């Protein structure tokens, strides 16, 4: 049976110009692959300062990245499909009160993270009240192996799955495909680097938390703890993002135990949530 053709697409009567311009930039990045600020401003018919502000927001949300030549490229969030997890809304809503309480207690920004393949997705952020704090990360998509939440979730996977995600065959050369190392589309590693990575994941699993020190953003560190459902499956992670100047004092202080206590409370409330369809756990290693 043939579908009926759609009616003519009309421009909305009350169009928000800034939203329309941001969407046009996304289309340009998708279709052109690289974009200069001058070209973006010319295409939008705006001042360069306006185009710069729009592009800066796309970079912040992971839809664009800027290379050393100041060219803009599609970011990791632009090429990913939906998380296909209907459970994430319930999961987020259940975690939010615990996260807000933890942010108030620790006075640091708290994030909720899930892993989708080799990417970490930030579902929710509870910001600290402190003047010097890490900002909102909601909606960002980053390489899982660089983030604290992503690393502690990767530590749950058996070696065979990690090899599929990250081990580059010996006869296959490394090809740089991203504007910066943090945004390489090929995340695979040579055997030596991969073995070192496995040791780091195993250490994180034994400690019960993983860390990220300026691997995704200069001046920012994070500590991540996995969240398990009633079946013992790690379905997400809570991370505390802190200015790097406070990182070491937190490692020696109460922050890790505060995160772990919050996670225990979350696990009671999310025990019924199945989470992603996964057959892997740390016990299968």
N, C-alpha and C positions, 0 to 999 in steps of 0.2 A: 504493500500500500504506500502510495507516495504521500509525502508530507505536503501540506499546503504552503505555498511560498509566503514568506514573511512580508508584512506591509512595509512601506517605505520608512526608513529610519530617519526620524526628524530630530533636529537639534532641540534640546529642552528649552522651554520658554525662559526659565529662570536658571540659566547656566552659571555655575560658579567658575569664574575665570581661572583662579589659582588651581583648582582641582583639574580643570580641563588642561591647563598647561603642564601639570605634573604627569597626567596621563599621556599627553603628547610626547613628553620626554621619554617615558617608558617605551612608547612605540618606536621612537627614534633609536633608542639603545638596542631594542630588540631587532630592528631591521638593519641598522647600520653597523652595529657591533662596537663602534668607537665614536666618540663625540667630543668636539672641542667646545669650550665655553662660548667662544665667539659664534660658532655655528648654531649652538643651541639658542642663543639670544636672537640670532637672525631668523631662525625658523619660527620662534614663538612671537617675534615682533616686539620684544621687550628689551629693557636695558640689561646689560650684562650682570649687573648686581642682582636683578630679579631672578635671572636664570641661575645665577650662582647659588642663591638661597634655596631654590627648588632642588637643584642638584645635590646640595649639601644635605637636604632632608632625605633624598633617595639614598645617598651614601650611608647616612645614619641608620636607615631602616634595612640596609642590605640589598637594595635594588640596583645600586651602582657602586663601582669602585673607581678610584682615581690612581693612575700610575705615576711614575716619577717624571713623566713628561707632561703631567697635568691633563692628560686625556682621560675621559670617562668611558668606562666599559660596563657591560651588564654585570650586575652583582649576583651573588649566589641565590638571593631570594627571587630573582626574576626568572630563573630557569627551573624552579622546583614546582611540582604539582601540589595539590592539596594533601595534607597529612593523611587523609583517608582514615582517620580515627574518630568515629563518632563519640567515643568515650572521653575525648579530651575536654569537652565543655563541662561535663560532670566532674571530671578530675580537677580542672582548674577551680571551679566554684567551691569544691570541697577543701582545696588547699589554701585558698585565699585568706580565710581568717587566721590560720596558723602562720602564714607568711607575714601578715600584717602585725601579728603579735611578736613574731621573731624580729622583724625590722625595728619595732619600738624598743624591744629588749636590748638588742645588740647595737642599735643605732647605725646599722649598715644596710645597704640595699640588698634585697632578697629576690632571687629569680627562680621561676619554675621552668625546667628544661625537659624536653623529651628528645630522643634520638630517632632519626629517620635515615636509615642507611649510614652513610659517613657524615651526616650533617646533624648539628644540634639546633633545635628550634626553641626559641624562648616564648613560652605561652603567656606568662604573666610576670609583672614586677611589682614589688612593694618597696617603695623608695624610703630611704632613711630621712629623718628630719634634719640631720646635720648639714651645715652649710657646705662643708667639704665632703661630698658624697659622689658615688657613681650614679649615673642617670638611668632612666627607663630603658629597658632592653626589649620590651614587648614587640613581637613580630620579627625580630632579627633571626637570621639563619647564618650559622658559622660552622666551619669545619669542626666535627666532633672531637677530633684528636687534639685540638688546640684549646678546648674549653674544659673547665673543671667538671661541669655536669656531663658533658659528652664523654670525657675520659673515664669517669667512674661507671658510666653505663657500658662503655666498650669493654671495661674490665670484666663484665659479666659474660662476655661471649667466648665460646671455645676457639681454640687456635685456628681450626679449619675455616671458620667464618671470618676471622680477622685476616687470614691469608687472602681470602677472596676480596676483601675490602681494601687491603693495604700492601700486599706483597707484589712487587713487580717481578716478572720473570727475568731470569739472568740474561737472556738473549734479547730483551726488549729495552731500547734506550729510553732514558728520561727525556721527556719533551715538555718544555715550559709552555703552559697554556694560559696563565693568568697574569695580570698586571703586577701583582705582588705575590710573594710566597704564600701568604695566608689565604689567597683566593685561587690557588691552582685548582683546575677542575680535575686533574689526575692526582689523587692523593696517595698513590702507591709509592712504596719505598724499596730501596735495594735491600738485600738480605741482611746485611750488617745493621743498618738503621732499623730495620723491622724487628730484629731480635732485641735490640736495645729498647725499642718501643714496648715489646711484650714484657720485658723485665719491669719497666715503669708501671705498666698496667697491673701486673701481679703485685707489685709493692703497694699500689693504691688500694687494691682489693683487700690485702691483708690489713692495711691501716684502717680501712673503712671510709676513706675520703680521698679525693684527688684535688690537685691544685693546678692553677694556671697563673703564672707570674709574667705579665706583660706579653703573653703570646698572641693575644687578640687585640689588645689596645695598650698603648704606652701609658704608664702610670697607673695601671689597673691590675689588681690581682684578684683571685677568686678561690674559694674552697667549696667543693661539691660533695654531697652525700646522696646516695641512691635511695629511692622510695620503692618499697616492695608491697605488692598486694597480698591478699590472703593466701595465695598459692606460693608465695615466696619469690615471685617474678619481679625483677626491677623494671618498673614501667615509666619511671621519670626520675628526676633529681632536683633537689633544692640546692641552690648555690648562694653564697654570700659574696657579693662583689665589693671590694674595698680599695681605697686608695693605697697604692703600693707602699706608701710611707707608714701605713698602719698594719701591713701584712704580718711582719715578724712578731709584733706584740700580740696579734691575734692568735698566731700559732702557739705561742707560749701561754696564752690566756684562756678564756672560757668560750670563745666563739665556736670552736669545733663541737664541744659538748652541748652548747646551746642549739646548734643546728641539728645534732643527733637527737636531742630531746624533742625538738619540733617535728622531726621526721617520724619519731615513734608515735606522736599524737596523730599525725597525718595517716600513718599506716593503719591505725585503728579505724579511722573514718573511711578509708578507701579500700578496705579489705575486699569488698564486694565487686570492685571494678576490675574487669578482666585485663584491660589494657590492650596493647597491640598483639596481634597473632604471632606468637613466637614460641619456638620449641627449644630455645637455648637458655641455659642458666649456668651460673658459675659451677654448680655441682657436676655438670656434664663435661667439664674440662678433662 
